[in-house]
Amino acid sequence: MPCPRRKRIIHPMSITYKDEAGIAGMREACRLASEVLDYITPHIQPGITTKEVDRLALECMQAQGTVSATIGYQPPGYPPYPAHLCTSVNHVVCHGIPNDKPLKKGDIMNVDVTVITKDGWYGDNSRMYLIGEVSIAAKRLCALTYDAMWMGIEQVKPGARLGDVGAAIQKFAEGHGFSIVREYCGHGIGQVFHEDPQVLHYGRPGTGEELKPGMTFTIEPMINAGRREVKELNDGWTIVTKDHSLSAQWEHTILVTPTGYEVLTLSAGSPPPPAFVKNFAQPRLDAAASVAA
């Protein structure tokens, strides 16, 4: 789940660097979060309601022994979030609340899942779904948003800056005529849902926090087919595009390793990385990486 972009950081940034045990905990949480998406994927067809998708996700979490991080989640100034995941359809940018409206052919939908393990680790990821046959424009937006996320992921390595991640995403997306939502961003994650650092999906190379081994954070660009401006609906959660244009989002949780990055939110059903990705390696699920905190 993306966090609101804070206009001003009042306190010094406090980043948690995961040790071997923390990395192992994050690997498990993130894999399980991805497996929830695997579980619901065959069911996402025209006619299903997003409330039923939410029920299926809960069913999977109960079988895993995880719990949803979103149900009852209440940051300052927000009402409690009422569902186990977020379902953002068409022009909904993020935080879409599941409801009884059936999905129809031509819709696109982001499903954002965050689970908490018994040991208190959070795993956060999201995918786009095409409902039946969709327009060429919708398919292009979803595909290029996926590529944009990976453009950002590819920048991750020790010594790089968060501005490198945001700049790569922004250059790619805007180069294809899209716009980047700026009010919401990725975030650090561990045994806290939203922690430092903020991960902006725009920026300047060489700026921002330096990446160091042991950092874990989400990269989750929200990209609009039209203008970047958004607005919040009266439910206090749902964010939509002001111009009613389509919006897409993909999300992975990333670990900074001593030599580059590891994508933690991978499972059997995860879409493969784009062909341009050079630094990708399967996560080490059987052993914890050794990092310097």
Secondary structure, 3 states (H helix, E strand, C coil): CCEECCCCCCCCCCECCCCHHHHHHHHHHHHHHHHHHHHHHHHCCCCCEHHHHHHHHHHHHHHHCCEECCCCCCCCCCCCCCCCCEEEECCEEECCCCCCCECCCCCEEEEEEEEECCCCCEEEEEEEEECCCCCHHHHHHHHHHHHHHHHHHCCCCCCCEHHHHHHHHHHHHHHCCCEECCCEEEEECCCCCCEEEEECCCCCCCCCCECCCCCEEEECCEEECCCCCEEECCCCCCEEECCCCCEEECEEEEEECCCCEEECCCCCCCCCCCCCCCCCCCCCCCCCCCCCC
